[in-house]
Amino acid sequence: MAELPEADGHELVIRVQDLVVGFGDRNVIDGFDLDVRKGEILGVVGPSGAGKSVTLRAVIGLLPKRSGRVEVLGVDLDKATVKERLAVEQRWGVLFQQGALFSSQTVKQNIEMPLREHTSLGPKLRDEIARLKIDLVGLKPEAADRYPSELSGGMIKRAALARALALDPDIVFLDEPTAGLDPIGAADFDKLIMTLRDSLGLTVYMVTHDLDSLTTACDRICALKGGKALAVGPMSEMVKNDDPWMKQYFRGERARAAGIGATAA
Ligand SMILES: Nc1ncnc2c1ncn2[C@@H]1O[C@H](COP(=O)(O)OP(=O)(O)OP(=O)(O)O)[C@@H](O)[C@H]1O
């Protein structure tokens, strides 16, 4: 695999430069730059409709970009051959909003799907790997044979995470993983993400609105506004930013309730 680029003494697993993504006559993302460091949990935050999901989708190639450069694991995705691109795609896992499990398949079948698609593993090994992933994300063994409709919201997120981890990825992309979970479920999910990062050495790119996740789980935060990365850094820098949205978000009532505003002084 390609050598990782470096910046500020950190290896970079994702490098986005001057990204432009639009629909019709409007560019939603316009000149977005972001470096994601190996092994970090990076939270992407911003006003509703700012383009957080659009950016995530453009980075993983589900949405076409109008211009710019996206490099993942040292590979420029525009210049890569089909084979190189496939190899990189197999090294990331994605958890979409709502989990996006196939409703007609059990949890185990959902987790086995990427293994069926991308490997030549036989049924016995696929079964073993799926059960390992179920355990890894903290689901009980019985969950394997349940259908998504039989799971709670928190279990769906965990099952979807297990599927995202099926191919032992280096990077996971999470789109609002704690949305719809109660605060305890959300805190448990954050802990799970941190544990997985620590034990598996994952790099995590997480779109979130959740101030608790940003505080407890994220090493750095990227605030996306006006189609650009307005600020990228740790929470201690976010709370000092004087952009009106940043002030309201990081120093407002909800931030104070989450114990964040106190660090702004
Ligand atoms: N396929 C599409 N066609 C046209 N417009 C789109 C499409 N997908 C997204 N958009 C528009 O792009 C903008 C950004 O959407 P996006 O879902 O990325 O926002 P977001 O920052 O993730 O918002 P939220 O926090 O509310 O989830 C929105 O105005 C949305 O309507």
The ligand as a Gaussian input file, in Angstrom:
#p B3LYP/6-31G(d) Opt

LIG

0 1
 N      -28.666000      14.476000      -3.839000
 C      -28.859000      15.773000      -3.595000
 N      -29.409000      16.587000      -4.536000
 C      -29.576000      17.904000      -4.288000
 N      -29.241000      18.521000      -3.155000
 C      -28.696000      17.763000      -2.182000
 C      -28.485000      16.361000      -2.350000
 N      -27.905000      15.877000      -1.219000
 C      -27.785000      16.932000      -0.380000
 N      -28.254000      18.047000      -0.956000
 C      -28.261000      19.389000      -0.353000
 O      -26.958000      19.667000       0.121000
 C      -27.021000      20.438000       1.323000
 C      -26.179000      19.772000       2.367000
 O      -26.793000      18.554000       2.778000
 P      -26.176000      17.611000       3.872000
 O      -27.116000      16.483000       4.073000
 O      -24.772000      17.290000       3.555000
 O      -26.189000      18.556000       5.159000
 P      -25.707000      18.242000       6.623000
 O      -24.698000      19.266000       6.992000
 O      -25.285000      16.814000       6.734000
 O      -27.064000      18.519000       7.406000
 P      -27.722000      17.863000       8.701000
 O      -26.851000      18.282000       9.846000
 O      -29.052000      18.515000       8.762000
 O      -27.769000      16.377000       8.488000
 C      -28.493000      20.540000       1.696000
 O      -28.955000      21.806000       1.272000
 C      -29.146000      19.454000       0.894000
 O      -30.462000      19.783000       0.562000

